[in-house]
């Protein structure tokens, strides 16, 4: 959760004028690397760091360089080569073997806080945009700009799109800024708790909706961003306003799941899942008065990947793994191929 940009910026906002800060950004990678271009980390004069630019191996050295940036007020670039025996990253035993290039920028009022306050506001309002960072010249000068998209526009959850752009003698890194995924869980029973908890740990925004007073109680969903009792058009309006990206229907009640299925039709969801066997999916469709061919959003039912899940926690993992893959536009296959003979 601490690695989502929105969470990093919340830490920065609470103390951005009480100590020195540096923004670290991966601006280029070559070969296999733990983090990709566009990954960010914030470091301050108290020795705190928020986020990761590697698997945790380089952060101590990056922090040392960040302290020098705080003192000089000049941006610098770093290069770590995991394939070079003489390079620090190789000596630290980093196994990826790739090359990572990192930009460190002083983050202060003189530089307009690199417009991170505008980025933070956009993410709070669930708006997208593009963050432009100029690599330093010989004097260590740098700058950043945030260009928001129109409120009605959005960038794809699965698209990284980070790129280096040459503008005359200047080199700029352009990174898409995308709000955290927003997951709507319909049903606030016992098995919904690990779904909400794991999604929260992933750094997602989590809303839990259940019209039944005995369900979706705050003491059982402390990590949820919102608890709702909405149904029908009210649920549709909420999902539109807060730009829900994915929904899981798991109320164990045909009428409630059917109502939510109707309410969410037509919305630009990347993932819509229904708990239960294929037979129950058909029952919910009949309750909703819908045919499979009428669905504007494909419904994953049964929900989740085939992980052999039986208990609520492993079922939650199965569903969220499928959801994550859908949000990123991936096929959820085994990376090694060991499970795909």
Wavefront OBJ file of the C-alpha trace (Angstrom):
o trace
v 0.000 0.000 0.000
v 2.841 2.403 0.850
v 4.046 2.287 -2.757
v 0.952 3.789 -4.379
v 1.717 7.394 -5.355
v -1.409 8.699 -3.616
v -0.226 7.249 -0.298
v 3.269 8.650 -0.745
v 1.824 12.102 -1.330
v -0.355 11.905 1.787
v 2.783 11.422 3.885
v 4.466 14.316 2.090
v 1.487 16.656 2.472
v 1.432 16.277 6.250
v 5.031 17.498 6.643
v 6.064 19.082 3.346
v 7.115 22.401 4.945
v 8.624 21.093 8.184
v 11.655 19.293 6.721
v 13.599 18.904 3.472
v 12.301 16.508 0.834
v 13.607 14.835 -2.309
v 11.595 13.116 -5.037
v 13.234 10.026 -6.504
v 12.009 8.671 -9.851
v 13.080 5.774 -12.032
v 13.383 7.421 -15.436
v 14.847 4.568 -17.481
v 15.558 0.852 -17.158
v 17.550 -1.581 -19.265
v 16.952 -5.290 -18.927
v 15.091 -6.872 -15.994
v 14.509 -4.457 -13.090
v 12.311 -4.626 -9.984
v 10.616 -1.252 -10.627
v 9.864 0.268 -14.015
v 10.182 3.800 -15.402
v 7.824 6.173 -13.602
v 8.189 4.549 -10.164
v 8.582 7.186 -7.450
v 9.865 7.453 -3.903
v 9.871 10.344 -1.419
v 12.667 10.911 1.112
v 12.987 13.586 3.792
v 15.516 15.182 6.103
v 14.399 12.970 8.991
v 15.730 9.918 7.173
v 12.260 8.658 6.297
v 11.481 7.144 2.923
v 8.132 6.373 1.385
v 7.940 4.014 -1.549
v 10.530 1.866 -3.338
v 12.732 2.305 -6.392
v 14.214 -1.197 -6.194
v 13.516 -4.373 -4.275
v 14.862 -2.643 -1.160
v 18.548 -3.213 -1.989
v 19.406 0.258 -3.285
v 17.323 2.440 -1.027
v 20.036 3.091 1.594
v 22.461 4.331 -1.053
v 19.743 6.357 -2.769
v 18.945 7.997 0.582
v 22.610 8.990 0.994
v 22.530 10.687 -2.393
v 19.215 12.322 -1.479
v 20.828 13.936 1.566
v 23.425 15.528 -0.727
v 20.646 16.808 -2.977
v 18.973 18.399 0.061
v 22.233 20.164 0.917
v 23.119 21.315 -2.609
v 19.635 22.035 -3.888
v 20.659 20.504 -7.209
v 19.045 17.564 -8.986
v 21.185 14.557 -9.902
v 20.845 11.321 -11.819
v 22.075 7.929 -10.615
v 22.859 4.745 -12.499
v 22.947 1.262 -10.990
v 24.148 -1.632 -13.137
v 23.258 -5.064 -11.779
v 25.390 -6.776 -14.423
v 28.657 -4.904 -13.687
v 30.836 -6.576 -11.040
v 32.348 -3.185 -10.135
v 28.970 -1.517 -9.652
v 27.482 -1.096 -6.181
v 24.227 -2.770 -7.187
v 26.110 -5.912 -8.259
v 28.096 -5.940 -5.019
v 24.880 -5.733 -3.020
v 23.818 -9.000 -4.613
v 20.916 -7.681 -6.675
v 19.775 -10.615 -8.742
v 17.815 -8.917 -11.533
v 20.915 -8.053 -13.573
v 19.375 -4.968 -15.173
v 20.348 -1.302 -15.251
v 18.212 1.292 -13.504
v 18.514 5.072 -13.973
v 17.165 7.278 -11.181
v 16.416 11.007 -10.995
v 16.629 12.810 -7.633
v 14.955 16.234 -7.476
v 14.916 18.682 -4.542
v 11.302 19.158 -3.508
v 10.841 22.654 -2.126
v 8.869 25.883 -2.431
v 11.518 27.451 -4.689
v 10.655 24.843 -7.322
v 6.913 25.039 -6.711
v 7.079 21.701 -4.884
v 7.482 20.179 -8.360
v 3.680 20.579 -8.710
v 3.129 17.503 -6.554
v 0.373 19.379 -4.739
v -1.547 19.459 -8.049
v -0.883 15.742 -8.567
v -2.150 15.024 -5.060
v -5.344 17.041 -5.626
v -6.027 15.259 -8.917
v -5.641 11.831 -7.330
v -7.917 12.832 -4.456
v -10.541 13.833 -7.018
v -9.874 10.625 -8.997
v -8.688 12.523 -12.065
v -5.892 11.509 -14.413
v -3.127 13.465 -16.055
v 0.504 13.438 -17.107
v 3.508 14.343 -14.975
v 6.442 15.888 -16.869
v 9.911 15.888 -15.276
v 12.959 17.514 -16.904
v 16.226 15.724 -16.342
v 18.861 18.040 -14.875
v 21.294 19.958 -17.041
v 24.945 20.473 -16.161
v 24.046 22.942 -13.397
v 21.629 20.552 -11.716
v 18.595 22.638 -12.713
v 15.336 20.741 -13.072
v 11.587 21.294 -13.166
v 8.310 19.373 -13.175
v 4.865 20.069 -14.557
v 1.536 18.356 -14.068
v -0.937 18.484 -16.950
v -4.391 17.223 -15.887
v -6.725 15.563 -18.324
v -10.264 16.769 -18.775
v -12.463 15.638 -15.860
v -14.362 13.339 -18.168
v -11.218 11.748 -19.564
v -9.240 8.936 -18.035
v -6.187 6.839 -18.815
v -6.294 3.061 -18.995
v -5.502 1.224 -15.768
v -3.364 -1.285 -17.595
v -1.242 1.185 -19.550
v 2.155 2.246 -18.211
v 2.826 4.660 -21.070
v 5.856 6.261 -19.356
v 8.273 7.656 -21.943
v 11.356 9.826 -22.361
v 10.909 12.722 -24.775
v 13.633 14.868 -26.304
v 12.760 18.564 -26.640
v 15.720 20.287 -28.221
v 18.557 19.871 -25.735
v 16.188 18.960 -22.896
v 15.118 15.451 -21.910
v 11.742 15.019 -20.231
v 10.191 12.018 -18.540
v 6.437 11.824 -19.076
v 4.504 9.606 -16.669
v 0.738 8.934 -16.731
v -0.880 9.772 -13.401
v -3.761 7.391 -12.752
v -5.967 7.192 -9.626
v -5.705 4.041 -7.538
v -8.122 1.287 -8.570
v -11.507 1.660 -6.869
v -13.110 -1.627 -5.872
v -16.796 -1.870 -4.989
v -17.750 -4.895 -2.877
v -21.491 -5.603 -2.803
v -22.117 -7.636 0.322
v -20.710 -7.030 3.783
v -20.611 -10.526 5.221
v -17.808 -12.525 6.779
v -16.187 -13.529 3.486
v -16.117 -9.922 2.251
v -13.726 -8.898 5.047
v -10.546 -10.464 3.604
v -11.450 -9.094 0.164
v -11.593 -5.569 1.583
v -8.446 -6.098 3.674
v -6.303 -7.423 0.811
v -7.534 -4.738 -1.593
v -6.644 -2.116 1.013
v -3.146 -3.588 1.354
v -2.791 -3.270 -2.417
v -3.444 0.448 -1.998
v -6.831 0.390 -3.706
v -9.803 2.511 -2.749
v -12.421 0.192 -1.249
v -16.182 0.741 -0.943
v -18.444 -1.847 0.682
v -22.161 -1.759 -0.043
v -24.896 -3.736 1.716
v -28.462 -2.510 2.374
v -28.853 -4.887 5.354
v -28.194 -3.088 8.690
v -26.522 -6.135 10.242
v -23.915 -6.258 7.463
v -21.056 -3.996 6.354
v -20.526 -2.634 9.851
v -17.594 -0.334 10.475
v -16.070 -2.476 13.226
v -15.610 -5.273 10.679
v -14.429 -3.053 7.801
v -12.054 -0.606 9.459
v -9.952 -0.310 6.311
v -12.845 0.438 3.936
v -12.920 3.962 2.524
v -16.733 3.992 2.388
v -19.642 1.932 3.687
v -22.853 2.254 1.700
v -26.496 1.196 1.951
v -27.242 2.286 -1.607
v -29.198 0.343 -4.191
v -30.491 0.989 -7.703
v -29.904 4.440 -9.155
v -28.164 5.628 -5.984
v -25.545 2.913 -6.406
v -25.151 3.813 -10.085
v -24.635 7.478 -9.210
v -22.037 6.636 -6.557
v -20.087 4.336 -8.889
v -20.070 7.034 -11.580
v -19.084 9.853 -9.214
v -16.275 7.924 -7.519
v -15.199 6.219 -10.745
v -15.415 2.625 -9.626
v -13.114 0.413 -11.709
v -14.121 -3.040 -10.482
v -16.976 -4.647 -8.573
v -17.485 -7.967 -6.806
v -21.044 -9.093 -6.054
v -20.964 -11.354 -3.004
v -24.008 -10.611 -0.863
v -25.240 -14.251 -0.928
v -28.663 -12.768 -1.725
v -30.122 -13.127 -5.215
v -32.152 -9.925 -5.061
v -29.282 -7.756 -3.803
v -26.800 -9.141 -6.321
v -29.326 -8.795 -9.146
v -30.085 -5.182 -8.181
v -26.368 -4.372 -8.175
v -25.867 -6.116 -11.520
v -28.520 -3.919 -13.103
v -27.175 -0.777 -11.397
v -23.656 -1.340 -12.700
v -24.574 -2.127 -16.298
v -23.337 0.530 -18.683
v -20.515 1.713 -16.439
v -16.913 1.492 -17.717
v -15.816 -1.250 -15.324
v -12.703 -3.266 -16.064
v -13.927 -6.162 -13.925
v -17.283 -7.403 -12.648
v -17.433 -10.648 -10.697
v -20.179 -12.720 -9.114
v -19.498 -15.118 -6.274
v -20.846 -18.629 -6.600
v -21.111 -21.397 -9.203
v -22.214 -20.984 -12.810
v -25.747 -22.054 -11.860
v -26.036 -19.131 -9.445
v -24.858 -16.737 -12.136
v -27.797 -17.817 -14.270
v -30.168 -17.372 -11.310
v -28.924 -13.819 -10.715
v -29.357 -12.997 -14.405
v -32.933 -14.270 -14.319
v -33.625 -12.277 -11.132
v -32.231 -9.185 -12.851
v -34.303 -9.811 -15.983
v -31.170 -9.910 -18.141
v -29.839 -12.225 -20.796
v -26.121 -12.921 -21.057
v -26.115 -11.295 -24.506
v -27.524 -8.085 -23.002
v -24.663 -7.591 -20.538
v -22.572 -4.528 -21.301
v -19.921 -5.807 -18.893
v -18.779 -9.449 -18.979
v -19.501 -11.085 -15.630
v -16.853 -13.369 -14.138
v -18.920 -16.079 -12.537
v -17.633 -18.186 -10.911
v -15.298 -15.420 -9.760
v -11.549 -15.771 -9.474
v -8.630 -17.856 -10.685
v -8.355 -21.597 -10.161
v -6.055 -21.582 -7.123
v -7.730 -24.423 -5.299
v -9.197 -21.874 -2.886
v -11.558 -23.091 -0.155
v -11.401 -20.657 2.786
v -12.492 -16.977 2.697
v -8.902 -15.685 2.649
v -7.780 -17.864 -0.272
v -11.030 -17.197 -2.139
v -10.385 -13.467 -1.679
v -6.862 -13.943 -3.066
v -8.252 -15.864 -6.046
v -10.810 -13.179 -6.918
v -8.466 -10.237 -6.408
v -5.758 -11.898 -8.503
v -8.205 -12.150 -11.392
v -9.362 -8.589 -10.750
v -5.782 -7.285 -10.704
v -5.022 -9.014 -14.000
v -8.150 -7.512 -15.582
v -7.250 -4.007 -14.378
v -3.780 -4.388 -15.878
v -4.978 -6.045 -19.066
v -3.013 -9.221 -18.381
v -3.833 -12.879 -18.924
v -3.065 -14.084 -15.378
v -0.759 -16.829 -16.644
v 2.173 -18.470 -14.883
v 5.293 -16.387 -15.557
v 7.519 -19.460 -15.533
v 5.085 -21.568 -17.535
v 5.208 -24.311 -14.907
v 1.410 -24.262 -14.595
v 0.815 -24.056 -18.334
v 2.055 -27.370 -19.762
l 1 2 3 4 5 6 7 8 9 10 11 12 13 14 15 16 17 18 19 20 21 22 23 24 25 26 27 28 29 30 31 32 33 34 35 36 37 38 39 40 41 42 43 44 45 46 47 48 49 50 51 52 53 54 55 56 57 58 59 60 61 62 63 64 65 66 67 68 69 70 71 72 73 74 75 76 77 78 79 80 81 82 83 84 85 86 87 88 89 90 91 92 93 94 95 96 97 98 99 100 101 102 103 104 105 106 107 108 109 110 111 112 113 114 115 116 117 118 119 120 121 122 123 124 125 126 127 128 129 130 131 132 133 134 135 136 137 138 139 140 141 142 143 144 145 146 147 148 149 150 151 152 153 154 155 156 157 158 159 160 161 162 163 164 165 166 167 168 169 170 171 172 173 174 175 176 177 178 179 180 181 182 183 184 185 186 187 188 189 190 191 192 193 194 195 196 197 198 199 200 201 202 203 204 205 206 207 208 209 210 211 212 213 214 215 216 217 218 219 220 221 222 223 224 225 226 227 228 229 230 231 232 233 234 235 236 237 238 239 240 241 242 243 244 245 246 247 248 249 250 251 252 253 254 255 256 257 258 259 260 261 262 263 264 265 266 267 268 269 270 271 272 273 274 275 276 277 278 279 280 281 282 283 284 285 286 287 288 289 290 291 292 293 294 295 296 297 298 299 300 301 302 303 304 305 306 307 308 309 310 311 312 313 314 315 316 317 318 319 320 321 322 323 324 325 326 327 328 329 330 331 332 333 334 335 336 337 338 339 340 341
